Amino acid sequence: MKIAKYWILSIVTGMFVACEMSNPDVQYTITQCASIPSPRASATSFVIDNYAYVFGGRDSEGNYLNDLWKYDPQKDIWESLGITPLQSRVNATSCVCDGIAYIGLGFNGLYYNSTGYLTDWWSYDPINNQWKQLSKFPGNTTDRAISMVGDGELYIGYGFCYTYERDMYRYEIMSDTWEFIDVHLDRNPLTFPVRSFGGIGASCQGRYFAGTGFRTHSLNWWGEFLPEGKWLKRKSVPGHKRTIATCTATETYIYIIGGIHWGGINTTGEILNDIQQYNPLTNNWVHVGNLPNRGFMNHIAFSVDKRVFVGLGENENMQVCDDLYCIYEK
């Protein structure tokens, strides 16, 4: 199946269906959860106080969105929180520190037109339902940037603007300031690509990890980011090389789910549905299994306790989806 160009440039009351999967160490159960009433792809998600929030994306008609939805995993219900003060967009970046969400960036416009790459940055307090506009992101690489959360600091980078980039920035929450980080990378593109797009990142066990993405073809690199501006090579993501996958972290593991395996402009692409688990302590990967029914791209993932949720996005038929799955680690 041909993968349309914009797929690469765009960056994710049910009946329960359970299936058992196992690996040598952990048992998992997958259940299908309540569908979101407003299907969307290329959204962003975050979790505060065991509630998940989904912002933005685009609907099945291609309209960009700026509304916010709240999901209660305990009751398995969705609630609309209405329109936000943010401009409609796809591929926004979001992260959470000390009960406050930080969200912004993303894309709304024409590719290769600078006005489409959004630089606004906001905080959101769900207890008071309060939005506050913060200092703008200092760069322009804002389409599908990765984010990692530290102690009072956020690390954001590897977004797209015109060309593939590798820029990394530090945001200090207390002072509301941005700082460019001079990243020193291995110049071998087979290990740490100098520039790429569509990667993923997560914080786990007080450490920062990122990888995958695209540069002429899908990638499987995986590295640990050090705040002083250095990447350490870690074991590559197993299975298919991929871009526009999604990931989330529990207290112990990072999970990478789905994406596109794409060889290049003149090749066909494969939409993936595998679940890969990474343990930062051992630098090892485990293939947990595969999600039922379909592969995912431009989808979301979030975690609540030991449960990992994944869904929305698009399937192999380019349909914008509303389904949500829970991967439970017993």
HELIX and SHEET records of a PDB file:
HELIX    1   1 LYS A    5  LEU A    9  1                                   5    
HELIX    2   2 SER A  114  GLY A  116  5                                   3    
SHEET    1   A 5 CYS A  19  SER A  22  0                                        
SHEET    2   A 5 GLN A  27  GLN A  32 -1                                        
SHEET    3   A 5 LEU A 324  GLU A 329 -1                                        
SHEET    4   A 5 ARG A 307  GLY A 311 -1                                        
SHEET    5   A 5 ILE A 300  VAL A 304 -1                                        
SHEET    1   B 4 THR A  44  ILE A  48  0                                        
SHEET    2   B 4 TYR A  51  ARG A  58 -1                                        
SHEET    3   B 4 TYR A  64  ASP A  72 -1                                        
SHEET    4   B 4 ILE A  77  ILE A  83 -1                                        
SHEET    1   C 4 THR A  93  CYS A  97  0                                        
SHEET    2   C 4 ILE A 100  GLY A 104 -1                                        
SHEET    3   C 4 TRP A 121  ASP A 125 -1                                        
SHEET    4   C 4 GLN A 130  GLN A 133 -1                                        
SHEET    1   D 4 ILE A 146  VAL A 149  0                                        
SHEET    2   D 4 GLU A 153  GLY A 157 -1                                        
SHEET    3   D 4 MET A 168  GLU A 172 -1                                        
SHEET    4   D 4 THR A 177  ILE A 181 -1                                        
SHEET    1   E 4 ILE A 200  CYS A 204  0                                        
SHEET    2   E 4 ARG A 207  GLY A 211 -1                                        
SHEET    3   E 4 TRP A 222  LEU A 226 -1                                        
SHEET    4   E 4 LYS A 230  ARG A 234 -1                                        
SHEET    1   F 4 THR A 246  ALA A 249  0                                        
SHEET    2   F 4 ILE A 254  TRP A 262 -1                                        
SHEET    3   F 4 GLY A 269  ASN A 279 -1                                        
SHEET    4   F 4 ASN A 284  ASN A 290 -1                                        
END                                                                             
